[in-house]
Amino acid sequence: MNTARLDAKQGGGWLGAYVLAYLVFLYLPILLIPLFSFNNSIQAAFPLQGFTLEWYGTLVGNSALSGALATSLVIGAIAATGATLCGITVSYMDLYGRSPLAATISAIARLPILIPGVIVGISLLILVNLAGFGPSRIAIVLGHVLVALPTTVVVMRSRFAAIPKTIREAALDLGASDWTTFRRVMLPLSLPAIISAFMLAFLTSFDEFIVAFFLAGTEPTLPLYIWSQLRFPKSLPTVMALGTAILAVSFVIAALAEILRHRGLAATRRPAPASLSKPEETERGELQWHST
Amino acid sequence: MSTIVVTQSLPETRSSPAFRFAMLLPGGLVTFLLILFALGLVFFLAFRGNDGSLLGAGFTLANFVTVATDPLYWTVTLRSLGIAGLVTLATVVTAYPVAYYLAFHAGRRRGLLLFLLTLPFWTSYLLRVFAWKIVLAYNGVLNSALIESGIWSEPTLAFLNTPAAVVVTLAHAYSPFAILPIYVALDTIPKSLLEAASDLGAKPFTSFRRIVLPNSMPGVLAAALVVFVPTVGDYVTPALVGGPASTMIGTLIQAEFGKANDWPFGAALAVAVMLVILAVVLVVRFADRRYGSRT
C-alpha cells in the first residue's frame, strides 16, 4: 500500500510536468496574438521589432469594425437570452416534467453537438429562406441559439439536479402551484447558474463563425469581419490588436461565468453532499464537463 | 385517508396543463422547428434536382449517384475521415494523461487546472486557427524563430498549406473537448477498486491496464465522438492553414451553397456526412456496450 502510494506520487511528478507542457502547448499559440499585436512590424515574425500601440490606434474610428461589434453584441445578447430560456425550461421539464415529450426535447436539444457546424448552417439557411426573411441578423440569432443550446441545457440541468428534491416537494406540499414553485423557489435557487449559462451562451455566440458565415446578410458579425480582413496581409496587425481585445474580454467573461457556476453549485452541495456522487447525476455524456 | 390522497397526488399529477405547455413551448419550438424540421429540409433537398429555385424541382437520386461515383468525392471524404481520425487520435491520446492527472493527482489544484484547460474553449475558434496561421506561415513565427536560433538558414514552405498543419491546428482547437469526458469517466471510478487491486498485489501498471483503462473507455469514446464530429465537417481550418491539398468535405458543402450554387447537391453531400457520422456513432455505441458493464 505504502509503496503503491509512493509510486503514484512519482508518477504524479512526471504527469505534472506533462500537464505543464500541455498547458504551454494550449496557450502558447494563443498568446502569440497579443505578443505580436504590440510588435512594431507588419509581419508576425521574430525578432521582435519594438513596442508600439499603433495597431490599437487603427481600431479606433473604424466604422466597419464598430458596426460589426454592435451587430455581434446585439446578436449575442438576444441569442443568449433565447438559449438560456430554452436551457432553463428544457432541463427543468426534463428533470421534473416526467413526460416522454420533455425527455425527447431535452435529448434533441443536446443534439447540435453531434452535427457539424457547416450542416447546422446550411439547414438553417434553407429554413430562413423558406420562411421568407433569408440571411439576416434574425437568422444568425436562430443559429446561435442552436449552437449555444447544448451548453445552457447541460449547465442548467446539472444545477437543477443539484438542488435537493425535498425543497421542491416541500413547496408543492405547502400548496404552491407549479408556476409559483418554479418562479419563487427553483429560479432564485439557480440564479448563479442562469447567469453563468447566459454568459457562456453569449460567449459562444460572440465568437461563433462557422454558422454565422452562412446566415449573415449585409451586416457582418465581428468574427465575419475578422475573416474578411484575413485576406489582406496589411491588416494582419490590426486583426491581432482586435483579436487581443476579444481574447481579453472572452477570458474575463469565461472566468466570471466559471466562478458563478461554482459558487452556485457549492451553495447547494453543502446540505446534501451524498446525493451528488450518485451515478445518475454523473450520467456520462458528451457535455458532462460541466458537472464538476 | 385524505393524507394518502395528498401523497399520491404529489408532486407531478397536479401540474397544470398551462404550466406544462408554457414550459415545453420554447424548447419544443427550437428542437422541432430549428433542429428536426431544418434537418428534414436538408434531407428533402438532397433528393431534388437543381433548377435554381429554393427547394429544387422533381425527385431524383442523381445527387447521390454523383456523390457515390465521382472519385473526387471519395478522395475528399476519405481525406476528411483521415484528418478527423488523426485529430481524434492525437487529441484523445494526448488528453488522457492530463485527464488522469486531474482525476488522481491534481488534489487542490484540480479546480484551477480544470479552469485553465477549458478556458481556451471559450475563446474565438477563428482566432485560435488564425494563431496557427501566423505560427506556420512562410515568414511567420516558427520559421523566423528557427532561423533566429540558427537551426535553419532558410525559411521553409513545409509548414503551411499541408494536411499536417490542419491536423495540428484542429488538435489544438479541440483539445478541451477531449479532456473533460475522459476526466469525468476517470473521476467516477470508485477508489475502492484501485485499493482492492493494490491490496491484492497488483502492480500500478497492472491496475491501470486492468481497471482504470477499461473503466475509462466510455469517457474515451465520448471524447473521440465530440472531437470527431466537428472536425470531420470543418472548413475554416483547411481554408486558413490547409491549402488546396487538404480540401475537406465541409469545404465542398460550403462551396455548393456559395460559389457553385447547387444547393440540392450540397444537401446530398451534407446527408452523406451525416450518414458517416451516424456510422461512427453506431460503432462507438457498439464499442461502448462492450465496456458497458461498469459498476
Interface residues (C-beta under 8 A of the other chain):
Chain A: M1 A4 D7 A8 G11 G12 L15 G16 Y18 V19 Y22 L23 F25 L26 Y27 P29 I30 L32 I33 F36 Q43 A44 A45 F46 P47 G82 L85 C86 T89 V90 Y92 M93 Y96 G97 R98 S99 L101 A102 T104 I105 S106 I108 A109 L111 P112 I113 L114 I115 P116 G117 V118 I119 I122 S123 L124 L125 I126 L127 N129 L130 L142 V145 L146 L149 R168 E169 L172 D173 S177 D178 W179 F182 L200 L203 T204 D207 E208 F209 I210 F213 F214 P223 I226 W227 L230 L236 V239 M240 G243 I246 L247 S250 F251 I253 A254 A255 A257 E258 H262 P279 T282 R284 G285 E286 L287 Q288 W289 S291 T292
Chain B: V6 L10 P11 E12 R14 S15 S16 F19 R20 M23 L24 L25 P26 G27 G28 V30 T31 F32 L33 L34 I35 L36 F37 A38 L39 L41 V42 L45 L54 L55 T94 P97 V98 Y100 Y101 F104 H105 G111 L113 L114 F115 L116 L117 T118 L119 P120 W122 T123 S124 Y125 L126 L127 R128 F130 A131 W132 K133 I134 V135 A137 N139 G140 V141 N143 S144 A145 E148 H172 S175 P176 I179 L180 P181 Y183 V184 A185 D187 T188 E195 S198 D199 P204 P218 G219 A222 L225 V226 V229 P230 V232 G233 D234 Y235 V236 L240 G250 I253 Q254 F257 W263 G266 A267 A270 V273 M274 I277 V281
